[in-house]
Amino acid sequence: MIFDHDELATAVVFFGNDGLVAREMHYSEFEAILDNYVPTPEWSGKQARVVYLSIDNQLRIRSLVFFLIGFTRQGLIDPNWNLPLDKIAGSAMRGPDLGAGPIRLACASQCPIQYFKSMLWDPNLRAGSNQLGLLKKLVARNRLGIQFKDAPESELNAVKAAASAERMEKQISTELRSEYAKEFRDQMAQMLKDQRLRTATVANDGKRAISTLKLEHNHRIEEYRVIIEEKNRALADERERNQQLKDTIDGQAKKIEGLREYFEHKIEQAEGVGIENISALKDNFQLESEAKIEAATTELKDMLQMREMELLYRNEQESQLRDEITRLRKENQQLLSNSGEQLLNRLTEKGVSFVTYQPGAGHITIPLADTYSYMENPLAYSAAQCGVTESHYKAWLEHYQTPVCHHTDEQGSLCGENLPRIENPTDFHAGDEDRCESHKEIGGAQSLKLVSG
Ligand SMILES: [Zn+2]
């Protein structure tokens, strides 16, 4: 395809999923696809990454638009797709230089019209797979056969003059450059020499510094070694002293243990002795108290025995005295009877007899032999003569002397009623003959009681 010399050629490049060029075409061909004259089944149902390029007559890229385009299942362009590519390219911002100064570049991250941003994509710029580089090479190869017409004569001359000027300039520049390069190389060599020298010096300095440092380091290590040795010695000394102290402590502990045992033993002994003492004291006390008690008991017993002896002696004495009394009395009686008997005998011999009057018994002649017993108890003698007991006789005698009722009431006053006198004691019954009619007691018990009373 032939373009005017001042015209920009336009082309479209499809990139595959691998990031490489899949297809390149003239823009007019792309327009045919856009108008659905040419179906593209290889893109059916996919979204393609496409680049719009404008190229100058020196086959250098001037502008790039990285845009996306969708295809239907039939391989036709998405009917909604509508991007004003030339307008975007015209208003695109400056990008990198691809040989003719900075190009105009429109992509997702550098879109002049924000509205279209989502329909653009960003090229891969990484080294090795730089898509801008790929595009530059592709355009230089010119497989599409892009051609430009020659410029008119005047323009051509101007171009030629410019070209010769340019050539001259280039030559001068080359010469200058070579000279400059030589000088630069010399200077560079000098600089390198200086640098090497400096490096050597620095290296030597470094070596010296290092050796100094090493020496210092060695000295220091030696110092530290000495210090460590000293410390070790001190530590060993300390350990030894520690051990000695430990031994001393152990010895003292043992000594203390021994002392403790000794004193414990002593205490036990003392306790034992104490107990023994106490038991001995107890025994002593018991023995002593027993002895005392025994002594006291013996004394008391002796005293008691003495008393008993005394008592026995007294009793004996008493009975002796009593016997003495009886004997004396008998003696006296005998004496009396002897003297009386003699007198009485003489009286009896002269015809005198003893007669007594006793109530109830009347006149009683007392034989010489009975005089003694009569004199002893005339009442008993009379009772015996009457044939009653002495007490009966006495009760009767009382009635005989005062023949009244002998009854006494609760207040103790005597009844005192006169009664007929009973002449014979044998006819008398106490509680009967000595009571009035109203106080007479019936039954022998009462009379007996009264008799006895
Ligand atoms: Zn009476």
Boltz pocket constraint, residues with backbone or C-beta under 6 A from the ligand:
constraints:
  - pocket:
      binder: B
      contacts: [[A, 405], [A, 406], [A, 407], [A, 415], [A, 416], [A, 417], [A, 435], [A, 436], [A, 437], [A, 438], [A, 439]]
      max_distance: 6.0
